[in-house]
Amino acid sequence: MTIETRADSVTPQAPAPWTVLPPVERRPTIPAGFAAGGIPAGIKTSGRADLAVVVPTAGRAAAAAVFTPNAFAAAPVLLSRRHLAASAPEGGGRYGWTAGVVSTSGCANAATGPAGEADQATVAALMATALEREPADILCLSTGLIGTRLPLDKVEAGIARLAPTGLAATDEGLRAAAEALCTTDSVTKVATTTIGLPSPGGETVKVTVSGIAKGVGMIHPRMATMLAILLTDAAVDPATLSALLRPASARTWDQLTVDGDTSTNDTVFLLASGASGCATVNPGTLEADVLGRAVEAVARDLARQQAADGEGATTLMTCQVTGAPDDADARAVARAVVASSLVKAAVHGRDPNWGRVVGAAGNAQLADEAVLEAAGLSRTEAGARGGGRVTIDPARLRVTLAGHVVYNGGPLTFDRPATRSAMDAPELVIGLDLGSGQGFGEAFGCDLTEKYVIENSEYTT
């Protein structure tokens, strides 16, 4: 027997934002104007690839970045911020110019103090020498065990092998770099899309946006949550590039969680070579909107790949929220659901326990001020709402699990065996309609398994 339920929900007037993004292919396509590569340098004891390099082939490229806010921000984060600020002081370390990105995998170089910062400066200097550039032109990434020092002799030898003669302006070069980013990832994460933008003469030219990423653990929303390098051959100045990257990150990587921990090394770089031949993309234009959606499409797909490959995961969790008062509220509810350990455990057991879903949604809190502002709210509104509670009316809430309605303003009698069976799939979509507005939001996570606990209990041994 069911109790009285709501009759209907508020129907949004526009399609969900994620349905209007350009299609993405999961293959490495290197945009014009870049070369890349990756090799084993001996940083990892496993012998797997651990040194990656991406460079613009004609001098410097425009660059934008999003970094972790962790108080123990790693040496490569601190160095990259300084180098971006040196090339574009007005950007405050959020954007600038770069002649190359170098990544070391197997050692995070985090919580290593002044000695670790000196090590990172040495890596940048070695890379700069190989490219015949200045150290301040180099951006750095590192991932791996916190509290350990980089083996500089191995890094030096690896850079000498890789840059510049070991780099290739090919898709395989980009794939090699993607493989060298990885630590506990079980699959390489790549994505690409293409769009058309006008040339200076008015004809349409093809523009490519591609990305590589790593990260399957120590991932939780707040300012990036892993390592990623996005590349485009569009012509964009650094400030405009930053204005495209930050909202895309707020709607994708800031909506990704695996285990509730934000890393010390989280970094996303977006580089633009300008080699496609398109006209310069200016802020506030249709071209900027088109390019921004392409950047978001690649970021979203990489985030989904990371969630699906979460340590020990068997199921990608996607929570899509509609009918919220606004998008910020919708994203907060979606994020709360996929971050809940109880929901994650229920998903692993294929248990249609909607009570855990509504419980998590009822605890939802808005993102902090910086994320809200990046996602589009004014500074005043973001400051007033940051971290606040989301208001949900249980009588208007509708919940679906794998397409099965399980709650509609109150408990429903539903086919539990059929719902449980539908949940046994590589991806589970959890839908919530708040019935209170036209806001949209989504978030990505994975189930919580015994394998996750085992892997992380033995991480250093």
C-alpha positions, 0 to 999 in steps of 0.5 A, spaced: 500 500 500 502 506 498 501 513 501 499 519 498 504 522 493 505 528 489 501 528 482 507 531 478 514 535 478 516 541 475 518 540 468 525 544 466 524 548 460 531 547 457 534 540 456 539 538 461 546 541 460 550 535 459 545 533 453 547 539 449 555 538 449 559 535 443 560 528 442 566 525 445 571 519 443 575 515 448 581 516 444 588 520 444 588 525 438 593 530 439 591 537 437 595 541 432 601 545 435 603 539 440 608 534 441 608 529 447 611 522 450 612 518 456 617 513 458 619 509 464 624 513 468 625 508 474 621 512 479 616 506 479 619 500 482 614 496 477 618 499 471 612 502 468 612 508 464 612 514 469 615 520 466 610 524 461 612 530 457 607 535 453 610 541 449 607 546 444 611 545 438 612 553 436 614 556 442 610 557 448 602 556 449 597 559 453 595 556 459 590 555 465 590 551 471 586 549 477 589 547 483 588 543 489 586 548 496 590 543 500 594 546 506 599 541 504 599 543 496 605 539 493 611 542 491 609 541 483 603 545 485 607 551 488 612 551 483 607 551 477 603 557 480 609 561 481 611 560 474 604 562 471 604 568 475 611 570 473 608 569 466 602 573 467 602 577 474 595 579 473 592 572 473 595 570 480 597 563 478 591 561 475 593 562 468 599 564 463 604 561 458 608 555 458 613 552 454 612 545 456 609 540 462 613 535 465 609 529 470 613 524 474 609 518 477 610 514 483 612 520 487 608 525 489 613 530 492 608 532 497 610 534 504 617 534 503 619 541 505 624 546 502 628 540 500 622 537 496 621 544 493 628 545 491 627 538 487 622 540 483 625 546 481 631 542 479 626 538 475 623 544 471 630 547 470 632 540 467 626 540 462 628 547 461 635 546 459 632 540 454 627 545 451 632 551 451 627 555 455 627 558 461 625 554 468 619 559 469 616 556 462 615 549 465 609 547 469 610 540 473 605 535 475 607 529 480 603 523 483 604 518 487 606 516 495 606 523 499 612 524 503 618 521 499 623 525 495 624 525 487 629 520 485 633 526 481 638 522 478 633 518 474 628 524 472 634 527 469 636 521 465 629 520 463 628 527 461 635 527 457 632 521 453 625 524 452 626 531 451 626 533 445 627 528 441 623 522 444 617 527 443 612 526 437 606 530 434 602 524 434 596 520 437 601 515 440 605 520 443 599 523 447 597 516 449 604 514 451 604 521 456 597 518 458 600 512 460 605 515 464 601 519 468 598 513 471 599 510 478 593 505 481 589 506 474 587 500 471 586 503 464 589 509 461 584 515 460 583 519 454 578 523 451 577 528 444 572 532 441 572 536 435 568 543 433 568 548 428 570 555 429 571 561 424 578 563 421 580 570 420 577 570 413 570 567 415 571 560 413 570 554 418 576 550 421 576 544 425 578 545 432 580 539 436 580 539 444 583 533 447 585 531 454 589 525 458 588 524 466 589 520 471 586 518 478 582 513 481 583 514 489 584 520 494 578 524 489 573 528 492 570 535 490 574 541 490 578 544 485 580 539 480 581 532 484 586 529 480 591 530 474 589 532 467 592 535 461 587 538 456 590 541 450 586 545 444 589 548 437 584 554 438 587 561 439 585 563 446 589 568 450 590 565 457 585 569 461 580 567 456 582 560 457 582 560 464 574 563 464 573 557 460 576 552 464 574 554 471 566 553 470 567 547 466 571 544 472 566 546 477 561 542 473 565 536 472 571 535 476 568 538 482 562 533 482 567 527 482 568 523 488 571 516 489 573 516 497 572 523 500 579 525 500 582 531 496 589 530 494 595 534 495 597 534 488 590 535 484 592 539 478 588 541 471 592 544 466 589 547 459 593 549 454 592 552 447 597 552 441 593 556 436 595 552 431 588 550 428 588 557 424 582 559 427 581 566 429 582 568 436 576 566 441 574 572 445 570 572 451 563 573 451 562 570 444 559 565 441 565 562 439 567 562 446 561 558 448 562 553 443 569 552 445 567 552 452 562 546 451 568 542 448 572 543 454 567 541 458 565 535 454 572 532 455 572 534 462 566 530 463 568 524 460 574 524 463 571 525 470 566 519 468 572 515 466 575 516 473 569 514 477 568 508 473 575 506 474 575 508 482 580 503 486 576 497 487 570 499 483 565 495 480 560 500 478 560 507 476 555 512 479 551 517 476 546 522 480 542 526 476 538 532 479 533 536 476 527 540 478 532 544 483 531 551 485 537 552 481 543 549 478 548 550 484 542 546 489 542 541 484 549 540 484 550 540 491 544 534 492 548 530 486 554 531 490 552 529 497 548 522 494 555 520 490 559 521 496 555 518 501 559 511 504 552 508 505 549 509 498 556 507 495 555 500 499 548 499 497 550 500 490 555 495 491 550 490 494 545 492 488 540 494 494 535 498 492 535 502 499 532 509 497 532 511 504 540 512 504 539 516 497 534 521 501 538 521 507 544 523 503 540 528 499 537 531 505 544 533 508 546 536 502 551 543 502 552 547 497 559 548 494 564 553 497 564 560 495 570 559 490 567 554 486 560 557 486 563 563 483 567 559 478 560 556 476 557 562 475 554 566 481 556 573 483 561 574 488 556 577 493 551 571 492 557 566 492 559 569 498 552 569 501 551 562 499 557 558 500 557 552 504 549 553 506 544 547 506 540 545 501 532 546 502 528 539 500 521 538 500 520 531 501 513 531 499 515 534 492 521 529 491 521 523 486 527 518 486 529 513 481 534 507 481 536 505 474 530 508 471 525 505 477 521 510 481 522 508 488 520 514 492 515 519 489 513 524 495 513 518 499 514 511 499 512 507 494 511 499 493 515 497 487 518 491 484 524 490 488 527 484 484 526 488 478 530 494 481 535 490 484 536 486 477 537 493 473 542 496 478 547 490 476 550 494 471 556 497 469 553 504 471 547 506 475 543 512 474 540 515 480 535 520 479 532 525 483 527 531 481 526 536 487 520 539 484 522 546 486 524 549 480 528 548 473 535 547 476 540 541 473 546 538 476 550 531 476 555 528 480 560 522 479 562 516 483 563 509 484 561 503 489 565 502 495 568 495 495 572 490 499 578 491 494 578 499 496 579 497 503 585 492 501 588 496 496 589 502 501 590 498 507 597 496 504 598 502 499 605 503 502 607 496 503 
